[in-house]
Amino acid sequence: MKSVHPATNPIPKEVRTQVKLTVIDELKKIIRSRFDCANNELNLGRIDQITDLRRDSAATETPAKKSNFWPAIIKMAKDLYPHVKTVSLAGNELKSLATIAHLGNYLPDLENLSLEDNMIATFRDLDYLADCTHPLKKLRGLILRGNPIQAAERAKTGDDSLFYIQILKRFPGLTTFDGMTITPEMRAVAAPAAPPLGLSNNTEFPLLPRPVQPTFFDTDATMQLANQFLGQFFQLFDHQRSALMDWYDPNATFSLMINRERPKRTGPPPFNPKMKGAEWTAYTNRNRNRKRINKPTKQTSTLCTGPAEILHQLSRFPTSVHPLDDMSRFSVYAWQISNLPPSAYPGPGQPAPANMPPAIQISVTGEFYEPQEHTMRSFDRIFFLVPSLVGSKAQLAGCPFSIRNDMLTLRIYAGFDAWNPSRYPILPQAHPTAFPSILGLVEQLQQRTRLAQPFAVQCLQEHNWDLEKAATAVLQLQQSNAIPSQAYQS
């Protein structure tokens, strides 16, 4: 009997295509049969009970429990009924809503959604719909009863007040929830508050008490020395790396760490280069990232010691171009370090003299371009510099410092907005000076309303720090019993 190669599918392609089309046709048939044209409603509840779906399922797992089932169903619903207003997903044993996270993208006109009698247990599960790229902007009615989440939240707080508040914060457009009408008082309690002190409504960048400082130098002399050193070092690093050998102390060390995690709040590089799978190959042999390298022998062997070994490693790195003509692309922090022991200083065979000038530590964050790979990289580099002694190689090479330690971190390109002051809003200047009076307002509102401090701060923020308006608003909410018990002082 002739064997079939494992990689060969014995079912002809045309048969497999026909089977696939048959499944799609069946699913579309089910969707059509469950659409109520008069009410513009699609009932996909308890879909596992449909015999046509269970008939071909030989496995114990029913089709609706497979991860690709619901995305396919929702995509077909979009193709058939893109403007459907009401959808029921009741009784489908949904534990997470990750599989329907694109509901708002595919059905943007959806106004009513039933998730009744599922297995949603936490707000994290619910956030797949609330905190996503395409939220349900037109959602007005939501049904969640029959899910474990409400009982779990009630067990934490003792009642349902905070549960309703959390639902309304996630779906602020709701007019009904579990058949209950959302009152203006309920909406007022759940409305997003003005941000706490130190935060802003800018979701991309936080509100800071002081402007971002792209550079820091403890003295003007440090600034001059650091800028001079970095300008000369990177110029040689880009164009004449071999000349840097004399810059390193005989006992100098060099270490490299690669961080391939993409930073948050960053987009692609300016020209979006095509990054190949081996774009880090030139660096990985010396990578000392301890999250990836656990063997002590490997950690030790990847540390370069002495000028010859350091330059041998640097010469193997790709050609680089640092944008020295635009210092806004660099963030530099430098300061002097005094009272180091004589052994910290280099010398051509003799002990360092007494009263040596202080050492300098420089921390620079920036970027460089690799012409051969057409790649931008971000980097952090920390130099520990000690003054060059008379007659030392560094002094003869014209460098006032010797590099005792050089630590380089390479990262995926992240731009230079992190230290751009214009990208970060700051608190109005009146806030820091008026801080004592703000605390006084909080205390007065607490005395008049018995609110706990976080809720008092929130209320004052909502009313632009007007004590009388805030107190009046609290009184109105108290009269309608719209404030949860947790908002009061214990």
C-alpha positions as CSV (number, residue, x, y, z in Angstrom):
1,M,0.0,0.0,0.0
2,K,1.4,3.4,-1.0
3,S,2.0,5.7,1.9
4,V,0.9,9.3,1.9
5,H,3.5,11.9,2.7
6,P,2.6,13.7,5.9
7,A,2.8,17.1,4.2
8,T,0.4,16.0,1.4
9,N,-3.3,16.6,2.0
10,P,-5.2,13.6,0.5
11,I,-8.3,15.7,0.0
12,P,-8.3,17.5,-3.4
13,K,-8.2,21.3,-3.2
14,E,-11.5,21.7,-5.0
15,V,-13.2,19.4,-2.4
16,R,-11.7,21.4,0.5
17,T,-12.8,24.6,-1.1
18,Q,-16.3,23.2,-1.5
19,V,-16.4,22.1,2.1
20,K,-15.3,25.6,3.2
21,L,-18.0,27.2,1.1
22,T,-20.6,24.9,2.5
23,V,-19.7,25.9,6.1
24,I,-19.8,29.6,5.2
25,D,-23.2,29.1,3.5
26,E,-24.5,27.3,6.6
27,L,-23.4,30.1,8.9
28,K,-24.9,32.7,6.6
29,K,-28.1,30.7,6.5
30,I,-28.2,30.7,10.3
31,I,-27.7,34.5,10.5
32,R,-30.4,35.1,8.0
33,S,-32.8,32.9,9.8
34,R,-32.2,34.8,13.1
35,F,-32.6,38.3,11.7
36,D,-35.8,40.1,12.5
37,C,-36.2,42.6,9.7
38,A,-39.2,44.4,11.4
39,N,-37.2,45.3,14.5
40,N,-33.7,45.4,12.8
41,E,-32.6,42.8,15.4
42,L,-30.1,39.9,15.1
43,N,-30.5,37.1,17.6
44,L,-27.3,35.1,18.0
45,G,-28.2,33.9,21.5
46,R,-27.6,30.2,22.5
47,I,-26.2,29.5,19.2
48,D,-24.7,26.2,20.3
49,Q,-28.2,24.8,20.4
50,I,-28.5,25.0,16.7
51,T,-28.5,21.4,15.5
52,D,-26.9,22.3,12.1
53,L,-23.8,23.5,14.0
54,R,-23.6,20.5,16.4
55,R,-24.2,18.0,13.6
56,D,-20.7,18.2,12.1
57,S,-18.8,18.7,15.3
58,A,-17.1,15.4,16.2
59,A,-15.0,17.1,18.9
60,T,-16.2,17.8,22.4
61,E,-15.7,21.5,21.8
62,T,-18.7,23.0,20.1
63,P,-18.1,25.4,17.3
64,A,-19.2,28.5,19.2
65,K,-16.4,27.9,21.7
66,K,-13.7,28.1,19.1
67,S,-11.7,31.3,19.1
68,N,-12.3,32.0,15.4
69,F,-16.0,31.4,15.4
70,W,-17.3,34.7,16.7
71,P,-15.0,36.9,14.6
72,A,-16.3,35.0,11.6
73,I,-19.9,35.3,12.6
74,I,-19.6,39.1,13.3
75,K,-17.9,39.6,10.0
76,M,-20.7,37.8,8.1
77,A,-23.3,39.8,10.1
78,K,-21.5,43.0,8.9
79,D,-21.6,41.8,5.3
80,L,-25.3,40.8,5.5
81,Y,-26.8,43.5,7.9
82,P,-24.2,46.3,8.4
83,H,-26.8,48.6,10.0
84,V,-28.3,46.3,12.5
85,K,-29.4,48.1,15.7
86,T,-29.9,45.2,18.2
87,V,-27.8,42.1,18.7
88,S,-28.3,39.3,21.3
89,L,-25.4,37.1,22.3
90,A,-27.2,35.7,25.3
91,G,-26.5,32.3,26.7
92,N,-23.3,31.6,24.7
93,E,-21.1,30.9,27.8
94,L,-18.8,33.8,26.8
95,K,-16.0,34.1,29.4
96,S,-14.1,36.9,27.7
97,L,-15.2,39.4,25.1
98,A,-11.9,39.3,23.3
99,T,-13.5,37.3,20.4
100,I,-16.0,40.1,19.8
101,A,-13.7,43.0,20.5
102,H,-14.3,44.3,16.9
103,L,-18.0,44.5,17.3
104,G,-17.9,48.3,17.2
105,N,-15.9,48.2,14.0
106,Y,-18.0,45.8,12.1
107,L,-21.4,47.0,13.4
108,P,-21.0,50.7,14.1
109,D,-24.7,51.4,14.3
110,L,-25.3,49.0,17.1
111,E,-27.6,50.5,19.8
112,N,-28.6,47.5,21.9
113,L,-26.6,44.6,23.0
114,S,-27.5,41.6,25.2
115,L,-24.8,39.6,26.9
116,E,-27.3,38.0,29.3
117,D,-26.5,34.6,30.9
118,N,-22.9,34.4,29.9
119,M,-19.8,33.9,32.1
120,I,-18.3,37.4,32.2
121,A,-16.7,37.7,35.7
122,T,-14.6,40.8,35.7
123,F,-14.5,44.3,34.3
124,R,-11.3,43.3,32.5
125,D,-13.4,40.9,30.4
126,L,-15.8,43.8,29.7
127,D,-13.1,46.2,28.7
128,Y,-12.5,44.4,25.5
129,L,-15.6,46.2,24.3
130,A,-15.3,49.4,26.3
131,D,-11.6,50.1,26.0
132,C,-10.8,49.3,22.4
133,T,-9.9,50.9,19.2
134,H,-13.5,50.9,17.9
135,P,-15.9,51.3,20.9
136,L,-19.6,51.0,20.6
137,K,-20.2,54.7,20.3
138,K,-24.0,54.4,19.6
139,L,-24.7,51.9,22.3
140,R,-27.8,52.9,24.3
141,G,-29.0,49.6,25.9
142,L,-27.0,46.9,27.5
143,I,-28.0,43.7,29.3
144,L,-25.6,42.0,31.6
145,R,-27.8,40.1,34.1
146,G,-27.0,36.5,34.6
147,N,-23.2,37.0,34.5
148,P,-21.0,36.4,37.6
149,I,-19.6,40.0,37.4
150,Q,-22.4,41.7,39.3
151,A,-22.3,39.2,42.2
152,A,-18.5,39.4,42.4
153,E,-18.6,43.2,42.6
154,R,-21.4,43.2,45.1
155,A,-19.4,40.9,47.3
156,K,-16.6,43.4,47.3
157,T,-18.6,46.6,48.1
158,G,-21.8,45.3,49.7
159,D,-24.2,46.8,47.2
160,D,-24.5,47.5,43.4
161,S,-23.8,51.3,43.5
162,L,-20.2,51.1,42.4
163,F,-21.0,48.4,39.9
164,Y,-23.4,50.7,38.1
165,I,-20.9,53.5,38.2
166,Q,-18.3,51.3,36.6
167,I,-20.6,50.2,33.9
168,L,-21.6,53.9,33.1
169,K,-18.0,54.9,33.1
170,R,-17.3,52.3,30.4
171,F,-20.4,52.9,28.4
172,P,-21.4,56.6,29.1
173,G,-24.0,56.6,26.4
174,L,-26.3,54.1,28.0
175,T,-29.9,55.1,28.6
176,T,-30.9,51.6,29.9
177,F,-29.0,48.9,31.7
178,D,-30.5,45.5,32.5
179,G,-33.9,47.1,31.7
180,M,-33.4,49.9,34.2
181,T,-33.6,53.5,33.1
182,I,-30.4,55.5,33.7
183,T,-31.3,58.7,35.6
184,P,-29.5,62.0,35.4
185,E,-28.5,61.5,39.0
186,M,-26.8,58.2,38.2
187,R,-25.1,59.7,35.2
188,A,-23.8,62.6,37.3
189,V,-22.2,60.3,39.8
190,A,-20.6,58.3,37.1
191,A,-19.5,61.2,34.9
192,P,-15.7,61.4,34.3
193,A,-14.3,63.7,36.9
194,A,-11.7,66.4,36.3
195,P,-8.4,64.6,36.6
196,P,-6.7,64.3,40.0
197,L,-3.9,66.7,40.8
198,G,-0.9,65.9,38.6
199,L,-2.9,64.3,35.7
200,S,-4.4,65.6,32.6
201,N,-7.2,64.6,30.2
202,N,-4.5,64.1,27.6
203,T,-4.4,60.3,27.3
204,E,-1.1,60.4,25.4
205,F,1.0,62.4,27.9
206,P,0.5,63.1,31.6
207,L,0.1,66.6,33.0
208,L,3.3,67.4,34.8
209,P,4.0,69.8,37.7
210,R,7.1,71.2,36.0
211,P,8.3,71.3,32.3
212,V,10.4,68.4,31.1
213,Q,14.2,69.0,31.2
214,P,15.9,67.5,28.2
215,T,19.3,68.2,29.8
216,F,20.8,68.5,33.3
217,F,24.3,69.6,34.3
218,D,25.3,70.3,37.9
219,T,27.6,73.2,36.8
220,D,28.4,75.2,33.7
221,A,31.9,73.6,33.7
222,T,30.3,70.1,33.6
223,M,28.1,71.2,30.7
224,Q,31.1,72.4,28.7
225,L,33.2,69.3,29.4
226,A,30.3,66.9,28.7
227,N,29.3,68.5,25.4
228,Q,32.9,68.6,24.3
229,F,33.5,65.0,25.1
230,L,30.3,63.7,23.4
231,G,30.8,65.8,20.3
232,Q,34.3,64.4,19.8
233,F,33.5,60.9,20.9
234,F,30.5,60.4,18.5
235,Q,32.4,62.1,15.7
236,L,35.1,59.5,16.0
237,F,32.7,56.7,16.6
238,D,31.0,57.4,13.3
239,H,34.0,58.1,11.2
240,Q,37.2,56.8,12.8
241,R,36.4,54.3,15.5
242,S,39.9,53.0,15.8
243,A,41.1,56.4,17.1
244,L,39.0,55.8,20.2
245,M,41.4,53.1,21.6
246,D,43.5,55.7,23.5
247,W,40.3,57.1,25.0
248,Y,39.7,54.0,27.1
249,D,41.4,53.4,30.4
250,P,43.6,50.3,30.6
251,N,41.1,48.8,33.0
252,A,38.0,50.1,31.1
253,T,34.9,47.9,30.7
254,F,32.3,48.0,27.9
255,S,28.9,46.3,28.1
256,L,26.0,46.1,25.7
257,M,22.4,45.5,26.4
258,I,19.7,45.0,23.7
259,N,16.0,45.8,24.5
260,R,13.7,44.8,21.7
261,E,10.5,45.7,23.4
262,R,8.6,48.4,21.5
263,P,8.0,51.3,23.8
264,K,4.5,52.6,24.4
265,R,3.1,55.7,22.8
266,T,5.5,55.5,19.9
267,G,4.9,55.1,16.2
268,P,7.1,53.8,13.5
269,P,10.4,55.4,12.5
270,P,10.0,58.5,10.2
271,F,10.6,56.6,7.0
272,N,9.3,53.2,8.2
273,P,12.3,51.0,7.1
274,K,11.8,47.4,6.3
275,M,13.2,45.7,9.3
276,K,14.6,42.2,8.6
277,G,14.4,39.4,11.1
278,A,18.2,39.5,11.6
279,E,18.5,43.3,12.2
280,W,20.2,42.7,15.6
281,T,22.6,40.1,14.4
282,A,25.6,42.4,14.6
283,Y,25.0,43.0,18.3
284,T,23.5,39.8,19.8
285,N,26.9,38.1,20.4
286,R,27.6,40.7,23.1
287,N,24.1,41.2,24.5
288,R,24.1,41.2,28.3
289,N,20.4,41.6,28.8
290,R,19.9,39.6,32.0
291,K,16.2,39.0,31.2
292,R,17.4,36.8,28.3
293,I,20.8,35.6,29.5
294,N,20.8,33.8,32.8
295,K,24.1,31.8,32.7
296,P,26.8,33.6,34.8
297,T,29.5,32.4,32.4
298,K,27.7,34.0,29.5
299,Q,27.2,37.2,31.4
300,T,30.9,37.3,32.2
301,S,32.2,36.4,28.7
302,T,30.1,39.2,27.1
303,L,31.8,41.9,29.1
304,C,34.6,43.6,27.2
305,T,37.7,44.6,29.3
306,G,40.6,46.8,28.1
307,P,40.9,49.1,25.1
308,A,42.0,46.4,22.6
309,E,39.0,44.1,23.4
310,I,36.6,47.1,23.5
311,L,37.7,48.4,20.1
312,H,37.6,45.0,18.6
313,Q,34.0,44.8,19.5
314,L,33.1,48.3,18.5
315,S,34.7,47.7,15.1
316,R,32.2,44.9,14.5
317,F,29.2,47.1,14.9
318,P,27.6,48.6,11.7
319,T,28.6,52.0,10.5
320,S,26.6,54.7,12.3
321,V,25.6,58.3,11.9
322,H,24.7,60.3,15.0
323,P,22.7,63.5,14.2
324,L,25.2,65.8,15.9
325,D,23.9,68.8,14.0
326,D,20.5,68.6,15.9
327,M,21.1,68.3,19.6
328,S,17.3,68.3,20.2
329,R,17.6,64.6,19.4
330,F,19.7,64.0,22.4
331,S,19.0,64.2,26.1
332,V,22.1,64.6,28.3
333,Y,22.5,64.4,32.0
334,A,26.0,64.9,33.5
335,W,27.4,65.6,37.0
336,Q,30.7,65.6,38.8
337,I,31.6,62.9,41.4
338,S,34.2,63.9,44.0
339,N,36.2,62.1,46.7
340,L,36.9,58.9,44.7
341,P,39.8,56.7,45.9
342,P,43.1,57.1,44.0
343,S,42.7,53.7,42.5
344,A,39.8,55.0,40.5
345,Y,42.1,57.2,38.4
346,P,44.3,55.9,35.5
347,G,48.0,56.4,35.2
348,P,50.9,55.4,33.1
349,G,52.3,53.0,35.7
350,Q,52.4,55.3,38.8
351,P,49.8,56.2,41.5
352,A,47.5,59.1,40.9
353,P,48.5,62.3,42.6
354,A,46.5,63.7,45.5
355,N,43.7,66.3,45.0
356,M,42.7,64.9,41.6
357,P,39.8,66.7,39.8
358,P,36.4,65.1,40.2
359,A,35.2,62.4,37.8
360,I,32.2,62.9,35.6
361,Q,29.3,60.7,34.8
362,I,27.4,61.3,31.6
363,S,24.1,59.7,30.7
364,V,23.0,60.4,27.1
365,T,19.8,59.2,25.3
366,G,19.5,59.6,21.6
367,E,19.4,58.0,18.2
368,F,21.6,57.1,15.3
369,Y,21.2,55.9,11.7
370,E,22.7,52.8,10.2
371,P,23.2,53.5,6.4
372,Q,23.9,49.9,5.5
373,E,20.8,48.6,7.1
374,H,18.7,51.7,6.5
375,T,17.7,51.5,10.1
376,M,17.2,54.0,12.9
377,R,17.9,53.0,16.5
378,S,17.4,54.6,19.8
379,F,20.1,54.2,22.5
380,D,21.1,55.0,26.0
381,R,24.8,55.3,26.8
382,I,26.4,55.9,30.2
383,F,30.0,57.0,30.5
384,F,32.1,57.1,33.7
385,L,35.0,59.5,33.0
386,V,38.1,60.2,35.1
387,P,40.6,63.0,34.4
388,S,43.5,62.0,32.1
389,L,46.8,62.1,33.9
390,V,49.8,63.8,32.3
391,G,51.5,61.3,30.0
392,S,48.5,59.0,29.7
393,K,47.4,57.8,26.3
394,A,44.2,59.7,26.6
395,Q,46.0,62.9,27.5
396,L,48.4,62.5,24.5
397,A,45.4,61.8,22.2
398,G,44.0,65.2,23.3
399,C,41.2,63.8,25.5
400,P,40.9,65.4,28.9
401,F,39.2,62.3,30.3
402,S,39.7,58.5,30.2
403,I,36.7,56.3,29.8
404,R,36.6,54.0,32.8
405,N,33.2,52.5,32.0
406,D,31.0,52.5,28.9
407,M,27.5,51.0,29.1
408,L,25.4,51.0,25.9
409,T,21.8,50.1,25.6
410,L,20.2,49.7,22.1
411,R,16.4,49.9,21.7
412,I,13.8,49.9,18.9
413,Y,13.6,53.4,17.5
414,A,11.3,55.6,19.8
415,G,11.9,59.1,18.5
416,F,12.8,62.0,20.8
417,D,9.4,63.2,22.1
418,A,10.1,61.8,25.5
419,W,12.2,64.9,26.4
420,N,10.4,67.4,24.2
421,P,8.9,69.9,26.6
422,S,6.3,71.1,24.1
423,R,4.7,67.6,24.0
424,Y,3.9,67.6,27.7
425,P,1.3,69.9,29.2
426,I,2.0,71.3,32.6
427,L,-0.1,72.4,35.5
428,P,-1.1,76.1,35.4
429,Q,1.3,78.1,37.5
430,A,-1.6,79.1,39.9
431,H,-1.9,75.5,41.0
432,P,1.5,75.1,42.9
433,T,1.2,78.5,44.6
434,A,-2.4,77.9,45.5
435,F,-1.9,74.4,46.8
436,P,-2.5,75.2,50.5
437,S,-5.8,77.0,49.6
438,I,-6.8,73.9,47.5
439,L,-6.3,71.7,50.5
440,G,-8.3,74.1,52.6
441,L,-11.2,73.9,50.1
442,V,-11.1,70.1,50.3
443,E,-11.2,70.2,54.1
444,Q,-14.1,72.6,54.1
445,L,-16.1,70.5,51.6
446,Q,-15.4,67.4,53.7
447,Q,-16.7,69.2,56.9
448,R,-19.9,70.3,55.1
449,T,-20.7,67.0,53.3
450,R,-18.8,64.2,55.1
451,L,-17.3,63.1,51.8
452,A,-14.1,61.1,51.8
453,Q,-11.1,63.1,50.5
454,P,-10.8,61.5,47.0
455,F,-14.5,62.2,46.4
456,A,-14.3,65.7,47.7
457,V,-11.3,66.4,45.4
458,Q,-13.2,65.0,42.5
459,C,-16.3,67.1,43.2
460,L,-14.3,70.3,43.5
461,Q,-12.5,69.5,40.2
462,E,-15.8,69.0,38.5
463,H,-16.9,72.5,39.6
464,N,-13.6,74.3,38.9
465,W,-12.7,74.5,42.6
466,D,-15.8,76.6,43.5
467,L,-16.7,75.5,47.0
468,E,-20.3,76.7,47.0
469,K,-21.1,75.1,43.6
470,A,-19.5,71.8,44.7
471,A,-21.4,71.8,48.0
472,T,-24.7,72.5,46.3
473,A,-24.1,69.7,43.8
474,V,-23.4,67.3,46.7
475,L,-26.6,68.3,48.5
476,Q,-28.7,67.7,45.4
477,L,-27.1,64.2,44.9
478,Q,-27.7,63.5,48.6
479,Q,-31.3,64.4,48.3
480,S,-31.8,61.9,45.5
481,N,-29.7,59.2,47.2
482,A,-27.3,59.1,44.2
483,I,-24.1,59.0,46.2
484,P,-22.8,55.6,47.2
485,S,-22.0,54.9,50.8
486,Q,-18.3,54.3,49.9
487,A,-18.0,58.0,49.0
488,Y,-18.4,59.1,52.6
489,Q,-15.9,59.2,55.4
490,S,-15.7,56.1,57.5
